[in-house]
Amino acid sequence: MAIPHNPLDSCRWYVAKRACGVGPHLLTQEMKARCCGQLEPIVEYCRCEAVRILMDGVVTSSGQHEGRLLEDLPGCPRQVQREFAPKLVTEAECNLSTIHGGPFCLSLIGAGEQIEP
């Protein structure tokens, strides 16, 4: 309920730029500021879920899949973007606390992956 529909639309291109170096010709710092500016007002408890929605979207009550903003792009597969997206909350990126008590989303990190700033 505390997460708006497509809560992190400004993060879409920032993730692609950081993950693969592709995207609009905006300064990376400007893109980062916009992304973090959308993520910061979301309550700690919901930040990882907002990142998950950015990555995978949601299934509505009518069974429709909506909201996934990360798509395969030329030179930047969706999976590469998905691997970077959970890092949005880390100290090196937006430095925001989450439900896990620090700047990380344990629920979004794959088995065996390490969180690196």
N, C-alpha and C positions, 0 to 999 in steps of 0.2 A: 504494500500500500504506500510506503514511503518512497518508492522508486517510480519516477515518471516513465512514460512510454519512450523508448529510445533515449535513455538518460545520458548517454555519452556520445552524441553524434559528432561533437568536436574531436573526439579521440580517434575516430576512424582513420583519418589521414595521418595523424600523429603516430599511431601504431604502425602504419605502413611505412612511414618515413624512417622511424627508428628501427624497425625490423629489417627493412630491405633497401632503404634509401630512395624509395619512390613516392610520388605524390605531388601535390601542388607546389608551386614555386613560392611558398611562404617560408619565412625564417622558422627554423625548428623551434627556437625559443618562444616565438609567438604562438605556434601550434601547441606547444607544451603548456603555455599559460592558459590557453583556451580550454584545453582538455582538463587540466588540474582544476580550473575554475568551475567546470561542470561536476567534477567528482567530489570536490571539497564540501559542498553543501549537503550532500547525501550523508545521512547519519552513519556512524561507524558500523553499526550492526548490518547495514545494507550495502556497503561499498563493494564487497566481493560479489554480491549478487548482481549489482549494476554492471560490474566488469563481465560477469558471466553472460548477462543479457547482451552486451556488446559483442561477445564472442559467438554466442549460440542462439540468441533470440529467446522467444517464449512460444508456447503453444497455447492458443486462446481456448476458451470454453467451447467454441465451435469447432476446434480441431485445426484451426489455421495456424501456420508457423509465421510469426511476425518478429521483427525487431533485430534480427541478426545483421550487423553492419559490416562485419568482416567477411569479405568475399575474395576469391582468387583474383588477383590483379596481374597484368603483364609484369613479369619479373618479381612477383611477390605472392607466393602461394598462401592461401588462407591459413594453412597449418603453421607456417612460420610466424604469421601475425598472432595466431592463438598462443603460441609459445611466449611471445613478448607481452601480450595484453595483461596477464596477472602482475607483471612488474610495474604497472602504472602506480600502484600504491606504495612501492618501495621508496626507501630514503633517497635513492639516486633520481627518482622521477618526481612524484607528487608528495612523497613523505607523509602519508596519511595513515592513521590508525584504523584498524578494522575490527571486526568481531573477534579476531584471533589475538587481540591485545597488542598489536604492533603493526608496522607497515608491511604486511604480507597477507596473502590469501592462500592459506594452506589447502583449502578445498579445490583450488584451481591448478595446483601444481601437480604434474604427472608423477607417477611413481619413479623414484630414482633421480628426479631433477633437483637441482640445487637452486635456491634463490640467490641471485647475484645482483648487487646494486648496479 
